[in-house]
Amino acid sequence: MHKLVSSLLFALTFAAIPAFAAVHEEPVTYTDGVTDMKGIIVYDDAVTGKRPGIVLVPEWWGLTKHVQGEAQKFAGQGYTALIADMYGGGKTADNPKDAGALSGGVMKDPKTMESRFNAARETLAKHQTVDPSRIGAVGYCFGGGVVLNMARAGADLAGVATFHGTLGANTPAPAPGAVKAKVLVLNGGDDPFVKPEQIAAFKKEMDAAKVDYRFISYPGALHAFTNPEATEAGQKFNLPLAYNAEADRESKAEAAQFFQDVFKK
């Protein structure tokens, strides 16, 4: 009898302990009407109620451990993130030739880029944890170019942040007032893929369109400076890629403050 009572007390005590909050990752398949995409929705179940959502567009490699870690960080800050599949079918690349072919196919076709991004945004907005009136976007390298182009195209986004992203446009220059999103560009100061004339042209374009934007360069930082695997990839493929811990830390702090301000009610 004593053992039975003890067991019951233990069971009741254990049942009264709430489950630990955790960051959840949900694979999600969605479509732009033509192509099936496979992304991941990431959120922290410790956050209650509806929260802002962020569409994450990866580097040209596709969905990697790096961008998955970035989504987890945004979830830890109280957002629901969706890692977008821009290639369809969850395709990834492990070498520059394939990555260039995949990313080039998207960037050369603005309609495909827009339809795939918008499909991701709509999927995120419908998630049970998300406030659909508060959606932003983040892009890395190739993904940075995608989210900047979506801002140029007048996408319904509160804010757009790019890490070591491309600046060139594949959409028409926006008219004054056409860009709804606030824009934050976090650039590697020594990134040879982003040339001074491109920076000057980008700033001129943003100024002409009266965009609320900030452009920050980190001296000494090369392309892909937030990716801990960038240095190894740069050496393997003889590309100017390198992780920069200081630039990574400072740019992440800037982005965190940016979205806190953007989504402030």
Protein Blocks (a to p, Z undefined) as FASTA:
>chain_A
ZZmmmmmmmmmmmmmpccddddddddddddehlaccdddddddfkbgcjdddddddddfk
bpafklmmmmmmmmmnopacddddfkggoiacfbfklmmmmmmmmmmmmklmmmmmmmmm
mmmmmpmkbcfklccdddehjlmmmmmmmmmnopacfbdcdehiafbdcbdcddehkamb
dcdddddfklmklcfklmmmmmmmmmmnopacdddddehiaehklbmklmmmmmmnopab
dddfklmmmmmmmmmmmmmmmmpZZ
